[in-house]
């Protein structure tokens, strides 16, 4: 069971990603989108708006407000449903067809701390 392992990548490909812990301050609707929600995320020294396709995955997407999670913060901005997303939320499970959960630190850490 399980998906095959993806092709090997050089360590430089992994090092190029800036993965940080952020606190989800607010979760809001993205008007006109059936799946996107807007996350306002605090990374300590800066804040970002990050869109995530979790509207249909949770009964109440706002249940993650106040939670820390892992995000890619150096992804090129992308406009979806008229809103600019400035990063990527890491979640676990979507690619394997299960209801996703957040990738979170095992205990609270300062916002903005890097993974890797």
Secondary structure, DSSP 8 states (H G I E B T S, - for coil): ----------HHHHHT--EEEEEEEEEEE-TT-SS-EEEEEE-SS-EEEEEES-TTT-S-GGGGTT-EEEEE-SS--EEETTEEE-SEE-EESGGGTS--EE---SS---TT-B--
